[in-house]
Amino acid sequence: METITVYVSIGNSDDKLTQERWAEFFARTSDAVQTFSRHVHGEWASLPNARWQNACWCFEPHPDDIDVMREVLAKLASRFGQDSIAWAVATTEFVKPAG
């Protein structure tokens, strides 16, 4: 089965979540990514002084768990009053060295 790379992004640009709720949303999303991933390439979050909170994870999901993971993310979006969670599948291309 082909390996895919996925980016999951969450945010609080509508300021619906208090800092405490944002921290919980971030932690639960991070837990889901860790649970359903074969490999996590990175985890990023907005700066502490940014006007809005955002976070993104890049990972390789377990192929058999993709549907379950998407269900978990949908439940998290609902639990934290979010319109959505971004799920972006990347096309990976390896650039070879010149020369």
Summary of the structure (lengths in Angstrom):
residues: 99
radius of gyration: 14.8
end to end distance: 32.6
largest distance: 52.7
contacts: 235
relative contact order: 0.28
helix: 35%
strand: 29%
